[in-house]
Amino acid sequence: MSYLAHATTPSPLFSAQALSSTEESTRPRCCRTPLLRTDPRCFFKLENFNSGGSHKARAARWMVEQAIASGSLTPHSGQTIIEKTGGNLGVGLAIEARRLGFDLELAVGMSFSPLKRRVLQLYGAHLIGIEMLQEGAQPAEVIHWHLEQAEQLGKRYYFIDQFNNPANVEAHYRETGPEIIAQLTANSELGGRPVVLVGGVGSGASLSGIGRALKETFKQVEVIGVQPAGCDILQEIFIDHNLQGIAVGVKPASFDESLVDRFLHCTEADAYSAQRTWTRRHGIFPGNSSGANIWAVEQLASDPAYHDAVIVSLIYDNGEAYVDPH
Ligand SMILES: Cc1ncc(COP(=O)(O)O)c(C=O)c1O
């Protein structure tokens, strides 16, 4: 197992001028993750190395800083960030909210594990709409109700709305993508080879942002989406599955389908098996959606059509949160 050099170019920050020096100095170091080379042609960007443990830390930081830059949010002004999420974005937002002096309210669907809810609270998030959710409301309805009632509740809300927020994609177009490019090009022997990016679609921001950055930089790039078997995001067909974070039931505006050349479909059994073997080989335990990425990279690496390609994917987060305790 070998690590490529970390990217050395500074990551662009939307709103450096809008942050005080204290806020800037307390900004978490979450924009330098390793690119793990698992064989001569396969690379995984270890996004579980971010503060908060996932690639969504970048998305959260960019969306909050963009809102500050545009004047929609003012640090330490008593505003409340509100969003519907059960997972990694919630943790990222909690980190940003604490750093910049906002309250954070999250509508977390009842299908998310009690462990995840507890972790979000430990990071400082306030979970809202529990009764509404228990009575069958969707998280989107909880958000809607709170935004409508803001005045009566005495709140000044800012809705992050990750599925429609361009800064979600910008985070990966301007930060994760350029890091991968710098890390790949540090290996001169890879020059001129076709590049394949493999990834899932939740908000679609990471695949769209990184895919766009790679396509603008390298001559020959193929972007391959990975979805749970039985789902078809382009047709908006979704089934219940355990690869949390991808195929989340909507085709969001933040997903640019024109960048994706084709999709592979992964069964849960294949994702778990790839995840287990990879964990034992590399000593890093990735989450279930990352298991689907690993499976897809392995399919492509053994396909003669890709014998010359450099194949890159993401480890989004760690696997512990998805282990069934029973
Ligand atoms: C574990 C996990 N995998 C994959 C994704 C998909 O990432 P994106 O929203 O950038 O499409 C997410 C998004 O929350 C996630 O939490």
Ligand as a Chemical Component Dictionary entry (heavy atoms), coordinates in Angstrom:
data_LIG
# 
_chem_comp.id                   LIG 
_chem_comp.type                 NON-POLYMER 
_chem_comp.pdbx_formal_charge   0 
_chem_comp.three_letter_code    LIG 
# 
loop_
_chem_comp_atom.comp_id 
_chem_comp_atom.atom_id 
_chem_comp_atom.alt_atom_id 
_chem_comp_atom.type_symbol 
_chem_comp_atom.charge 
_chem_comp_atom.model_Cartn_x 
_chem_comp_atom.model_Cartn_y 
_chem_comp_atom.model_Cartn_z 
_chem_comp_atom.pdbx_ordinal 
LIG C1 C1 C 0 -21.828 7.596  2.752  1  
LIG C2 C2 C 0 -22.114 8.402  1.537  2  
LIG N1 N1 N 0 -21.816 7.909  0.319  3  
LIG C3 C3 C 0 -22.065 8.594  -0.803 4  
LIG C4 C4 C 0 -22.660 9.844  -0.772 5  
LIG C5 C5 C 0 -22.942 10.571 -2.065 6  
LIG O1 O1 O 0 -22.232 11.780 -2.163 7  
LIG P1 P1 P 0 -22.817 12.996 -2.989 8  
LIG O2 O2 O 0 -23.875 13.637 -2.161 9  
LIG O3 O3 O 0 -21.648 13.876 -3.245 10 
LIG O4 O4 O 0 -23.391 12.419 -4.250 11 
LIG C6 C6 C 0 -23.013 10.389 0.466  12 
LIG C7 C7 C 0 -23.685 11.678 0.576  13 
LIG O5 O5 O 0 -24.155 12.087 1.616  14 
LIG C8 C8 C 0 -22.714 9.664  1.644  15 
LIG O6 O6 O 0 -23.017 10.155 2.864  16 
# 
loop_
_chem_comp_bond.comp_id 
_chem_comp_bond.atom_id_1 
_chem_comp_bond.atom_id_2 
_chem_comp_bond.value_order 
_chem_comp_bond.pdbx_ordinal 
LIG C1 C2 SING 1  
LIG C2 N1 SING 2  
LIG C2 C8 DOUB 3  
LIG N1 C3 DOUB 4  
LIG C3 C4 SING 5  
LIG C4 C5 SING 6  
LIG C4 C6 DOUB 7  
LIG C5 O1 SING 8  
LIG O1 P1 SING 9  
LIG P1 O2 DOUB 10 
LIG P1 O3 SING 11 
LIG P1 O4 SING 12 
LIG C6 C7 SING 13 
LIG C6 C8 SING 14 
LIG C7 O5 DOUB 15 
LIG C8 O6 SING 16 
# 
